[in-house]
């Protein structure tokens, strides 16, 4: 078995956990590598692999950090179909579900291939300029966010679902999220919590200047088209908080579900509702 590590080097706890994981896995005869993505330690006793080759030959990737580190690992691994297991060393963490106290027993299962795979839907995003020319494309596991750049002004958007103009939205931003992403940016903007078993696309306005401030829940195959209206400052769009891309006023952002899934590794039975209860301290 070959396992790759993705590590948040800015946290001592993540570094310590990665060292311990490497020690355990190597002791079990597992081949271990670490991603060289500019945020990983160089002193782990395993080979360092460039990110564009990281997924080659991997049976599993393990992230050490919060959900942001998990998302980096997912972006390295999705297209190769490599599953990702998250060790949570962040604050909230809905994607990275293994807690540090459970690391040893979880790795014992992993070393002998005892883990389940759960597919999570993704969003495909495409950005066009006012002339309809291609600007950029990408994908997101959590969300696509379209945000204003002019602090003192709202972002004016026409939001279409399918071929229908759904609403004119003046807001600070608009979040288009998966069910997986319902517990991330969309939640902080007032959106609902969706079970990851629900295949849906959320459209969530952020601080809208309108009486209609509800989340729209659309089908994954219903394309969302956001027209950034002319005569205002540019917007920026990002997928899973990755490098933002400028959207010129008059440009369009296309988002649709049904993209190639991210494969999540699970050790033991997933308990989404128990996880939500623990993370939010519900009693």
C-alpha positions in Angstrom: 0.0 0.0 0.0 1.1 3.6 -0.8 -0.2 6.4 1.3 0.4 10.2 0.8 0.3 12.8 3.5 -0.8 16.4 3.2 0.2 18.5 6.2 -0.6 21.9 7.6 2.9 22.9 8.6 1.7 26.0 10.4 0.4 24.0 13.3 2.7 22.1 15.6 0.0 19.6 16.4 -0.4 18.8 12.7 3.4 18.3 12.3 3.5 16.0 15.4 0.5 14.0 14.2 2.1 13.5 10.7 5.3 12.3 12.2 3.5 9.8 14.4 1.4 8.7 11.4 4.5 8.2 9.3 6.1 6.2 12.1 3.1 3.9 12.5 2.5 3.4 8.8 6.2 2.7 8.0 6.2 0.2 10.9 3.3 -1.6 9.2 5.2 -1.9 5.9 3.3 0.9 4.2 5.0 3.1 1.6 4.6 6.7 2.7 5.2 10.0 0.8 4.4 13.6 1.6 3.1 16.4 -0.7 5.5 19.2 -1.4 2.8 21.9 -1.7 4.6 24.8 0.0 2.9 24.0 3.3 4.3 20.6 4.2 7.3 19.8 6.5 10.6 18.9 4.9 11.8 16.8 7.8 9.4 13.8 7.7 11.4 10.6 7.1 9.6 9.9 3.8 10.0 11.1 0.2 8.6 14.5 -0.8 6.6 14.5 -4.0 5.5 17.5 -6.2 1.8 18.1 -6.1 1.3 17.4 -9.8 2.6 13.9 -9.2 1.4 13.4 -5.7 -1.6 11.2 -6.5 0.4 8.8 -8.8 0.1 5.3 -7.5 -1.6 6.3 -4.2 -4.1 4.1 -2.5 -5.0 6.8 0.0 -4.2 10.3 1.0 -4.4 11.5 4.6 -4.7 15.2 5.5 -3.5 16.7 8.8 -5.0 20.0 9.7 -8.5 21.5 9.3 -11.0 21.4 6.4 -8.7 23.7 4.4 -6.0 21.1 4.4 -8.5 18.4 3.5 -9.6 20.5 0.5 -6.1 20.9 -0.7 -5.6 17.1 -0.5 -9.0 16.7 -2.4 -7.8 19.0 -5.2 -4.6 16.9 -5.5 -6.5 13.6 -5.6 -9.9 14.0 -7.2 -9.0 13.5 -10.8 -7.0 10.4 -10.0 -9.8 8.9 -8.0 -7.7 8.6 -4.8 -9.7 8.7 -1.6 -8.9 11.2 1.1 -9.0 10.6 4.9 -9.0 13.7 7.1 -7.4 14.0 10.6 -8.9 17.0 12.3 -6.5 19.4 13.9 -8.5 22.5 13.1 -11.3 24.2 15.0 -14.5 23.0 13.5 -13.8 20.5 10.8 -16.6 18.6 9.1 -14.5 17.0 6.3 -11.6 15.9 8.5 -13.4 13.6 10.9 -10.7 11.6 12.6 -9.8 13.2 15.9 -6.2 13.1 17.1 -7.1 10.8 20.0 -8.3 8.2 17.5 -5.3 8.4 15.2 -3.5 5.2 16.2 -6.5 2.9 16.0 -7.6 4.5 12.7 -4.2 4.0 11.1 -4.2 0.3 12.1 -7.3 -0.1 10.1 -5.9 1.9 7.2 -2.7 -0.1 7.0 -4.7 -3.3 6.2 -7.1 -1.5 3.9 -10.0 -1.5 6.3 -11.8 1.7 5.3 -15.0 2.6 3.4 -15.3 5.0 0.5 -18.0 7.7 0.3 -18.4 9.7 -2.9 -19.2 13.4 -2.5 -20.5 15.5 -5.4 -18.7 18.5 -6.7 -19.5 21.7 -8.6 -18.1 22.6 -12.0 -17.5 26.4 -12.5 -16.7 28.4 -15.6 -16.0 32.1 -15.8 -16.7 34.2 -19.0 -15.9 37.8 -19.8 -18.6 40.3 -21.0 -18.0 39.1 -24.6 -18.7 35.5 -23.6 -15.0 34.5 -23.9 -13.6 31.9 -21.6 -11.6 33.3 -18.6 -11.2 30.4 -16.2 -12.7 27.1 -15.1 -12.4 24.9 -12.0 -14.4 22.8 -9.5 -15.4 22.9 -5.9 -16.2 20.3 -3.2 -17.6 22.9 -0.8 -18.6 26.0 -2.6 -18.1 28.6 -5.3 -18.2 32.1 -3.9 -18.7 35.3 -5.9 -17.7 38.4 -3.9 -17.6 42.1 -4.3 -14.3 44.0 -4.5 -15.6 47.5 -3.8 -16.0 47.6 0.0 -18.4 50.6 0.0 -20.8 49.1 -2.6 -23.0 46.1 -3.0 -22.4 43.6 -5.7 -25.3 43.6 -8.2 -26.1 40.2 -9.8 -28.8 38.6 -11.9 -29.1 35.0 -10.7 -30.5 32.5 -13.3 -31.5 28.9 -12.6 -31.7 26.9 -15.8 -33.0 29.3 -18.4 -35.0 31.4 -15.9 -34.1 34.6 -14.2 -34.6 33.7 -10.6 -33.7 37.0 -8.8 -31.9 40.2 -9.0 -29.6 40.1 -5.9 -27.7 43.1 -4.4 -25.4 41.6 -1.8 -21.9 41.4 -0.4 -21.5 38.0 -2.1 -23.3 34.9 -3.4 -22.4 31.4 -2.4 -23.2 28.3 -4.5 -22.6 25.3 -2.4 -22.9 21.5 -2.4 -24.6 19.6 0.5 -21.0 18.9 1.7 -20.4 22.7 1.7 -23.6 23.5 3.6 -21.6 23.4 6.8 -18.9 25.8 5.5 -19.3 29.3 4.1 -22.9 28.7 3.2 -23.7 28.0 6.9 -22.0 31.2 8.1 -24.1 33.1 5.6 -27.4 31.7 7.1 -27.9 28.7 4.8 -29.4 25.4 6.0 -27.5 22.3 7.1 -27.9 19.5 4.5 -27.1 15.9 5.0 -24.3 14.9 2.6 -26.7 12.2 1.3 -28.8 15.0 -0.3 -27.6 15.7 -3.8 -28.4 19.4 -4.2 -27.0 22.8 -5.0 -27.5 25.7 -2.5 -27.7 29.3 -3.7 -27.1 31.5 -0.6 -26.9 35.3 -0.7 -24.5 36.9 1.7 -25.8 40.1 3.5 -28.4 40.8 0.8 -29.9 44.3 0.6 -33.3 42.9 -0.2 -36.4 41.6 1.6 -35.9 38.2 0.0 -32.9 36.7 1.8 -33.7 33.0 1.6 -31.5 30.1 0.4 -32.6 28.4 -2.8 -32.1 24.6 -2.9 -31.8 23.5 -6.5 -31.2 20.1 -8.2 -27.6 19.3 -9.0 -28.3 19.2 -12.7 -29.9 22.7 -12.6 -27.3 25.1 -13.8 -26.8 28.3 -11.9 -25.7 31.3 -14.0 -24.7 34.5 -12.2 -24.4 37.7 -14.3 -22.3 40.4 -12.7 -24.2 43.5 -13.9 -22.4 46.2 -15.8 -21.4 49.6 -14.5 -19.8 48.5 -11.2 -16.5 47.3 -9.9 -15.3 43.8 -10.8 -16.1 40.8 -8.6 -13.9 37.9 -7.7 -14.9 34.2 -7.8 -13.1 31.4 -6.0 -13.7 27.6 -5.6 -13.2 26.2 -2.1 -11.4 29.4 -1.2 -8.6 28.8 -3.7 -6.9 31.4 -5.8 -9.6 34.1 -6.7 -10.3 35.0 -10.3 -11.5 38.4 -11.4 -14.9 38.7 -13.0 -15.2 41.9 -15.0 -18.5 43.8 -14.7 -20.8 42.3 -17.4 -19.1 38.9 -17.0 -20.8 35.6 -16.1 -20.1 32.8 -13.7 -21.6 29.4 -14.6 -22.0 26.7 -11.9 -23.5 23.3 -12.2 -23.5 20.2 -10.0 -22.7 16.6 -11.0 -18.9 17.1 -11.4 -16.5 14.2 -10.8 -16.9 13.2 -7.1 -14.3 13.5 -4.4 -13.8 10.1 -2.7 -13.8 10.4 1.1 -12.3 7.6 3.1 -14.2 6.6 6.3 -12.9 4.5 9.2 -16.0 3.2 10.9 -19.6 4.2 10.2 -20.1 7.9 9.4 -22.4 9.7 11.8 -23.1 13.1 10.3 -25.8 14.1 12.8 -23.6 13.2 15.8 -20.8 15.1 14.2 -23.0 18.2 13.9 -24.2 17.8 17.4 -20.6 17.6 18.8 -19.3 20.5 16.6 -22.0 22.9 17.7 -22.3 21.7 21.2 -26.0 20.7 20.8 -27.6 19.0 23.8 
